[in-house]
């Protein structure tokens, strides 16, 4: 069964909301295949990447990011997060490529931010100019008394 799907053709720099259906420019046909069965991915991948190789690539790559170094140095995590490595390994398995490793940095950043928010002992109240008292991570102020997350 074919379904009409309408998409918006966005011009560069256009940021206004499109709420009128007449503003939709392009028509695409989409056929839903109710008999589709996704291909089960296995290790090694089709190109020969093993699970152990994927884990190593992910751990090494994520550990070298500024996000990981900053979070570890700030005491927000002892090492890179398991969730980030798991997502990274799954991406390699599904895409049969290590080119997607950087996409897992967002998961690592989420883990770090979540740990920072939960670790109340890492925060101190600081008066910042006319902004009043703000919570700032202990030991993360520069010479101008501005908060610095990853110094």
C-alpha positions, -999 to 999 in steps of 0.1 A, spaced: 0 0 0 16 33 -11 14 63 12 21 99 2 47 115 25 52 152 23 85 168 32 96 204 34 122 217 10 142 240 32 161 269 16 195 277 31 190 300 61 152 296 62 141 292 98 105 300 98 79 275 110 60 256 83 24 250 95 5 253 63 3 221 42 5 241 11 40 251 21 52 215 16 71 213 -17 81 177 -24 61 145 -27 76 111 -20 60 77 -23 67 53 5 56 17 4 54 -1 37 64 -37 34 47 -57 62 67 -88 52 101 -71 58 124 -90 81 155 -71 93 188 -89 87 202 -102 119 238 -89 124 264 -112 137 301 -111 147 323 -110 128 308 -84 105 307 -90 68 340 -71 64 356 -92 91 354 -69 122 353 -89 153 335 -79 185 369 -77 204 382 -54 177 351 -32 179 354 -30 217 390 -20 215 385 6 187 356 21 207 374 22 241 406 36 226 388 62 205 364 74 232 391 74 259 411 99 237 382 124 234 383 157 253 350 147 269 364 116 284 396 132 296 377 161 311 352 138 329 378 115 342 401 144 354 371 160 371 363 128 389 330 124 373 338 89 360 366 65 367 369 56 330 348 59 298 312 49 303 299 14 295 269 29 277 290 48 253 311 17 245 280 -4 241 264 20 216 297 24 197 301 -14 194 265 -18 182 270 10 156 301 -8 143 282 -41 142 252 -26 124 271 -4 100 301 -27 95 323 3 98 344 21 124 335 55 109 306 59 133 327 58 165 325 96 170 287 93 171 290 77 206 307 108 221 272 122 228 264 92 249 297 97 268 288 134 273 254 125 286 270 100 311 294 127 323 266 153 327 244 129 345 272 121 370 280 157 375 244 166 383 241 137 408 274 144 426 263 172 449 296 172 468 313 184 436 294 217 436 299 249 456 279 281 457 299 310 442 289 346 437 296 355 400 294 393 394 259 406 392 245 371 384 243 363 421 251 329 437 255 301 412 265 265 418 300 259 403 320 227 402 347 228 429 381 237 416 368 247 382 371 285 383 396 305 362 415 336 373 385 358 363 362 337 386 344 322 356 333 286 358 354 262 338 340 226 334 371 210 318 402 229 327 
